[in-house]
Structure formats: structure tokens, C-alpha cells
């Protein structure tokens, strides 16, 4: 994204996806119709992939978060881990990583026994070892994306 106005618009939408076109126009210094056209282009080109609600995990019964590193027991096995774990709703994110482990999962569950059951389900679904780190407190996440320093107007 080379255009500094687009970068600023993306930053503003990232901060508040519910902002009105008029609010965004005021923040980036364009007309409402120009902002609408830019947003449509940013959506069409995949820069803005979608809009979603941020849900409070505690409010929906999943206050316990953890990171689970998984490493295949057999490095020669077919690497289809993401597909094999996709059905586990507690797995919020699956990242391919560098290092000793192959994947890092971010999970949310209700209780420690739920976490234990999830780890068991992961091990059943794929032939892996796991290393789990329980999150004690989250200071911030889902931070807005802001333009890189060179992209600010």
C-alpha cells in the first residue's frame, strides 16, 4: 500500500470498524464518497479482508487462554496439521512457526480440564508432541494495525 491516505484509512478502520463514512472522511480529510470508493477498492484488493466483532472470551465461557506448540513425532509424516485440527472450535489460531516446534496454536477454553481434554483431542487428531503455556493475563491483543512509519501522510 503506497498511498499514505489509504494507509491512514486502513489504520482508522482498524481502530474502529464501526466508524461511519462521515467519521472516516473527517479523520482522513476526504469526502464521504471518496472514502467509500477507497474502502471498496481496499476491500476488492484484499487489503481489508473483512470486518468482525470482538467478543469477550469471559462472557462466552472461555476465559482460559493458552499457547500450544505442536511438533510431529514423525517428521516424514504428511503435513496436514491445520486441516486435521480445523474442527476443534477451541483452536482460535494456528501458526506455522520456525524453531523446534512446527505449529503454534492459540486456544481458548473454559476450564483447566477443558484444556486437558483439548490437548488430548489434538494428540488424537495428529501424531504430535505438545508443549502448553497457559496465559495468566493479557495486557493487550487485537491491536489496530497502523501504517508503517514511511506510510504516514
C-alpha positions as semicolon CSV with decimal commas, in nm:
position;residue;x (nm);y (nm);z (nm)
1;X;0,000;0,000;0,000
2;X;0,187;0,306;-0,126
3;X;-0,080;0,571;-0,082
4;X;-0,048;0,742;0,260
5;X;-0,420;0,828;0,263
6;X;-0,508;0,461;0,212
7;X;-0,266;0,370;0,490
8;X;-0,432;0,621;0,724
9;X;-0,777;0,497;0,624
10;X;-0,677;0,137;0,698
11;X;-0,542;0,248;1,036
12;X;-0,867;0,428;1,120
13;X;-1,085;0,132;1,016
14;X;-0,855;-0,096;1,212
15;X;-0,911;0,117;1,523
16;X;-1,289;0,133;1,477
17;X;-1,454;-0,086;1,216
18;X;-1,792;0,066;1,306
19;X;-1,688;0,422;1,223
20;X;-1,923;0,588;0,978
21;X;-1,809;0,704;0,638
22;X;-1,852;1,063;0,758
23;X;-1,629;0,999;1,059
24;X;-1,364;0,835;0,843
25;X;-1,384;1,118;0,590
26;X;-1,325;1,371;0,867
27;X;-1,029;1,173;1,003
28;X;-0,851;1,133;0,668
29;X;-0,952;1,463;0,510
30;X;-1,156;1,332;0,217
31;X;-1,519;1,345;0,110
32;X;-1,754;1,068;0,218
33;X;-1,785;0,942;-0,140
34;X;-1,406;0,935;-0,182
35;X;-1,370;0,735;0,140
36;X;-1,641;0,495;0,027
37;X;-1,466;0,443;-0,308
38;X;-1,131;0,386;-0,139
39;X;-1,281;0,139;0,108
40;X;-1,443;-0,056;-0,175
41;X;-1,108;-0,068;-0,358
42;X;-0,923;-0,174;-0,042
43;X;-1,181;-0,448;0,012
44;X;-1,168;-0,561;-0,352
45;X;-0,788;-0,584;-0,349
46;X;-0,787;-0,776;-0,020
47;X;-0,615;-0,509;0,190
48;X;-0,928;-0,505;0,406
49;X;-1,022;-0,871;0,432
50;X;-1,338;-0,822;0,637
51;X;-1,495;-0,678;0,947
52;X;-1,569;-0,868;1,265
53;X;-1,694;-0,826;1,619
54;X;-1,450;-0,865;1,907
55;X;-1,613;-1,100;2,156
56;X;-1,521;-1,106;2,526
57;X;-1,397;-1,463;2,590
58;X;-1,502;-1,445;2,955
59;X;-1,857;-1,351;2,858
60;X;-1,890;-1,659;2,636
61;X;-1,742;-1,904;2,885
62;X;-1,386;-1,929;2,752
63;X;-1,172;-1,733;2,998
64;X;-0,869;-1,966;2,986
65;X;-0,622;-1,899;2,704
66;X;-0,314;-2,098;2,616
67;X;-0,047;-2,137;2,352
68;X;0,019;-2,493;2,243
69;X;0,332;-2,577;2,046
70;X;0,300;-2,894;1,844
71;X;0,581;-3,099;1,695
72;X;0,527;-3,404;1,472
73;X;0,655;-3,730;1,620
74;X;0,750;-3,837;1,268
75;X;0,900;-3,552;1,063
76;X;0,834;-3,753;0,746
77;X;0,457;-3,762;0,804
78;X;0,225;-3,569;0,573
79;X;0,197;-3,209;0,694
80;X;-0,179;-3,165;0,713
81;X;-0,198;-3,048;1,074
82;X;-0,400;-2,729;1,008
83;X;-0,668;-2,925;0,821
84;X;-0,681;-3,201;1,084
85;X;-0,730;-2,951;1,369
86;X;-0,973;-2,720;1,191
87;X;-1,275;-2,890;1,351
88;X;-1,160;-2,804;1,705
89;X;-1,354;-2,486;1,786
90;X;-1,133;-2,401;2,084
91;X;-0,838;-2,351;1,847
92;X;-0,860;-1,981;1,765
93;X;-0,538;-1,959;1,561
94;X;-0,289;-2,198;1,404
95;X;0,050;-2,058;1,303
96;X;0,335;-2,231;1,120
97;X;0,649;-2,135;1,310
98;X;1,027;-2,157;1,291
99;X;1,215;-2,339;1,563
100;X;1,184;-2,680;1,726
101;X;0,804;-2,691;1,702
102;X;0,617;-2,686;1,372
103;X;0,300;-2,505;1,476
104;X;0,181;-2,272;1,748
105;X;-0,187;-2,288;1,838
106;X;-0,371;-2,022;2,032
107;X;-0,666;-2,174;2,216
108;X;-0,944;-2,058;2,446
109;X;-1,135;-2,292;2,677
110;X;-1,350;-2,268;2,988
111;X;-1,152;-2,462;3,249
112;X;-0,824;-2,647;3,306
113;X;-0,998;-2,983;3,250
114;X;-1,127;-2,844;2,918
115;X;-0,769;-2,758;2,825
116;X;-0,654;-3,107;2,919
117;X;-0,930;-3,257;2,703
118;X;-0,836;-3,029;2,412
119;X;-0,472;-3,133;2,433
120;X;-0,585;-3,496;2,431
121;X;-0,804;-3,426;2,125
122;X;-0,512;-3,258;1,945
123;X;-0,286;-3,555;2,015
124;X;-0,556;-3,792;1,887
125;X;-0,614;-3,592;1,568
126;X;-0,246;-3,561;1,477
127;X;0,062;-3,760;1,575
128;X;0,241;-3,484;1,770
129;X;0,401;-3,389;2,096
130;X;0,271;-3,076;2,266
131;X;0,409;-2,806;2,491
132;X;0,149;-2,583;2,654
133;X;0,186;-2,236;2,802
134;X;-0,116;-2,106;2,993
135;X;-0,188;-1,732;2,968
136;X;-0,221;-1,576;3,312
137;X;-0,316;-1,228;3,200
138;X;-0,349;-1,050;2,866
139;X;-0,247;-0,686;2,864
140;X;-0,343;-0,624;2,502
141;X;-0,437;-0,809;2,186
142;X;-0,624;-0,731;1,866
143;X;-0,434;-0,404;1,845
144;X;-0,518;-0,185;1,547
145;X;-0,286;-0,206;1,250
146;X;-0,125;0,128;1,187
147;X;0,069;0,232;0,880
148;X;0,443;0,172;0,880
149;X;0,644;0,483;0,964
150;X;0,716;0,557;0,598
151;X;0,348;0,538;0,504
152;X;0,212;0,812;0,728
153;X;0,097;1,125;0,547
